[in-house]
């Protein structure tokens, strides 16, 4: 859900967000997140500087603090200590975990870099040395090869060709659910590739293997034509509309529940993790190639898929030449 920042922002912040939206081509959702993060920081700063009046009970309603009066003098007063104390406030008062604090650090750094380097409102960036909180690396949850096959085998019903094609694309191409919902049948090309529109309207080309091509061909033979409201949509709902993100999610949950995985934190995004993990672990796909397949902006995002399975770790231990040595 996006938030309109124009009414609540002060001029410099508004300028920065418009820059992100128009020049950097960030999505409305991303720009909204930047706004909410920066609004929170300047609310905190105004309270810290004693610029917010308390009510008759001596309380301050933090969520109602306006920031449209923030000026350059307040921005210039920001120090690195302010930023670290803000991080402490986020952790201790708001209960933000490392990942949430990291995003807020990123929002702050982006804003202050822009007003220092791009617009020269500041001579020195006061938070240039602000460090990102260390995040505990969590391995992505994914289906095993056997579970993936079981999920495909579970597909049945009146829309089985459509559902099978969707799950096949998830498991083989690693699409995001929003990308799946946005597919048009014209995105399927004669050369066996698929045009995908990802985050920030960035296009990429995905190569379809034989399983995907066969599943799509089977579906296209039964895909509704008459009465379809969005003529170009690839996947059509039972109401002859383009399948929405929620409809696709509900369909996937149905089959995950059927094979006993619905209560274990699996989802459409976990099928994306599964595709990436299977390509890396079983197909030996280079992580840089995987980055392009998944449409990641940074290699660091992709590197989480280089985790080792317990079986691989066991094989590594067993392959040690000293593994069979016994005490004399």
N, C-alpha and C positions, 0 to 999 in steps of 0.2 A: 504494500500500500504506500503510495507516494503522498508527501505532504507539500502543500504550497508554501514556499518559504518567503514569498515576496512581501507579504504584509507584516511579517514578524522580524525580518532581517534589518540590520543597519546597513547603510550604503556599501561599505567595503565588503561585508560578507555577501551581500546580494550580488555584487560584481563578481566575486570569486565563484559563487555557485553558478551564475550564468556562464562564466568561462568554462567551468567543468561540463556544463550541459551542451554548450554550442561548439566550443573549440575542441575539447577533449572527447566529446561525443559520449559522455557517461549517461547511463540510463536514468530515468526519472527516479527509480527506486534508490539507486546509488547516491544521487544528488540529495535525496531526502535524508538518507542516512548521514551524509556529511553535515547537513543542516542540523539535524537533531543532536549529533555529537558536539558540534560547535556551540549550539544554543545552550547545551548543558554546561559546557566549560565557562561561557560568559555569564551564565546565571550564578555559577559557583564563585566566579571572580567578583561579581558585584556584591555578593553576600560577604565575601572575605574582605573587600575594601570598605564595607559599611555603607554601601550605596543603596541598600534596600531597607525601607521602613517596616518595622514589625507592626502587627495588628494590636488591638487593645489588650490582648492576652499575652503580648510579648512574643508571639509566634510569627514565623515567616512561612508563607505558603510557597514553597520552592517552585512548584509547577506553574504558578501564575506570574512568575517574574518575567517582565518584558525585557527584551534586549535591543529594541529598536533605537534606544538612545545611546548605545555604545559608540564612543568616538575614538579618534586616533590617539588621544592622550591616554585613554585607558588601555588601549592595545599596546602602546609604547611602554606602559608600566609593567607589562608581563615579564617575569623572570623565570629562569629554569627551576628555581625553588618552588614557585607557584605551580608549575607543571607537575613536579613530583608530589607536592602536597595534594594536588588534584587527583593524582593516581592513588594516593593513600585514601582519599575520601571515597573514590569509586570502589575501592576494595573493601574498606571497613564500614562505610555508611550505606552504600548501595549494593554491596554484595556482588560486584562485577567480578567474574572469573578472568583469568589471564587473557583468553581469546577476546572477550568484550573490551578489556582495557587496551589490548593491542590495536583493535580497530579504532578506538578513540585517540590513541597516540598517532596512528596513521592520519586521521582526520586533522588533528592539530598540526602535525608536521607539514601536511599538504598546504594548509591555509597559510601558515607563517612563511613557508618557502615562497609561495606565490606573492605575498605582499612585500617580501624582502627582495627576491631575485627578479620577479617580473615587473612589479609596479613601483618598487623602491620607496614604499611608504616607511620602511625601517632601514637603517643603515646596517644593523647587525641582527641576525635571526636569533632571538633569545632562547629558543628551544632546540637549536640545531643539534645539541648533544643529548637530547631526550632519548633514552633507550626504550626499546620495546620490551614489555614483560616477557619472561621466558615462559613458553607454553609447554605443557606436558604433551608430548607427541602421542596421540591416540591412533592406533591402527584402524584404517577404515574397515567397516563391517562388510562382508561380501559372502556370496553363495559359493559353495564348492562346485567343482565341475559336475559332480553327481547330483547336487541339489538343483543346479541349473537345468540339467536334462529332465529332472523330475518336474520342475516348474513348467517346462515346455510340454511335457506329456500330460499335464493336468488340464490343459486348455480344451474346452468343450463348449457346446451350446450353439445357439443360433448365430452368434458372432465369432465363431471359433477361428475363421480365416483372418479376420481383422485382429482379434486378440493375439493370435499366434504371431502375426506379422509384427505387432507392436513389441511384444516381449522378445522376439528374435532380434529386432533392431536395438533394443535396450542392451541385450546380452552380447551382441556382436560389435556394435558401433559405439556404445557408451554415451548415447545422447542424454542430454538433460530432458526432464519431463516437459519443460516449456518449449524446448526445441522440437520435441515429438509432436506436441499439440499444434505447433506452427507450420508443420510440413504441408506442402501442396503437392498434388500428384505431378505437377510440372517440374518439381525439384528432382524427380527421378530422371536420370539422363540415359541416353542410349549406350553410353560407353561404360555402364555399370557403376556410375558414381551417383552420389546424392548431395544436393546443395543444402547446407544447413545454416540457418541464421541463429547465431549464438548471442552471448551477452554483448550489450552495447551495439547491437545490430551488425556484429562482425560476421562475415560469411566465411565458411570453410567448405571444402569438398571432402566428403567421406567416401571411401571405396567400399562397395558392397561385395561381400563374398557370396558364394553360391547359395548358402542357407538363406541369406537376406533376399537375394534375387528371387529364389523359388517361393519364399513366403509372401513377398510383395505381389508376384505374378498370380499366385493362388487367390490373394485377396482382391486384386483388381478385377478378376473374373466375376466376383460377386458384389463388388462395391456398388452401393446404391447410386443411381443417376437421377431418376425421376423424383422431383420434389425436394431435391437437395438445396438448402438455402445458401450455403457457401460453396459455389460450384468448383472452386479450385482445391478445397480442403482434401487432404489425402485420407484421413481417418474420420469417418462419419458416425455420429451417435445414432441411437435407435430413434431419436426424434428428427433425424435428417439434418442435424446441425454439425458444425465442426466439433470434434471431441475436445472438451476443455481439459485443462490441467487436472481439475478435480475429478472429472469423469475417468480419465486415464488412471489416476491414482487409485480410485475406487475399484477399477477393474483389476489392477495389479494386486491390490490387497486381497481381493476375492480369491485369486489363485494362490497367493502366498498362504492364506489361511487354509486353503484346501490341502496344502502339503505340510501344514503344521508349523509355519514360520512367522505368522502374522504377529504373534505376541513377543517376538524376539528382536524387535527394533528394525525389521527389514522394511524397505520402501522402494519406490522408483529410483531414488538416488543411490540406494544400495545396489541396484542392478547396474547402474553406471560404474560403481566401484568394482562390481563383479567383472564387467567387461574389461576394465583396465587391468585388474589383477590376473585374469586368465590370459590376457595377451602378454603380460610381462612374465608370469611364472611358467606358463605352458608353451607360449609361442616364442619366448626369447626376444620380444620386441624391445628395441632400444628406447630408453626413457625419453630421449629427444623426439623420437618419432611418435611416442605415446602422447607427448605434449601437444603435437599438432592434431592428432586424431581426436583428442578430447577438447581441443579448443581452449587450452589454458594460456593465460597471458604470460605467466612466469613459470620457469622450470621448477622452481621450489615447490609449487603446488603439486606438480606431477610426481615429485620424488617420494611422496608418501606411499606410492604404489610399489616402491622398491623394497617394501618390507619382506621379510623371509617367513615362509610358512614353517611350522614346527617340524614338518617332515624334511624340509630342506636343511634345517638346522641339525636334525638328527643325522642326516646323510653326511653333512659336513664333518660332524664329530666322528662318525664311523669311518670316514675316508682318511682320517689321520693315520699315518703309518705306525704310530705307537698304540693304536686302539686295540690291537690284539696281543700286546705284550703282557705276559703274566709274570708275577714275582717268582723268582727261582726259590 
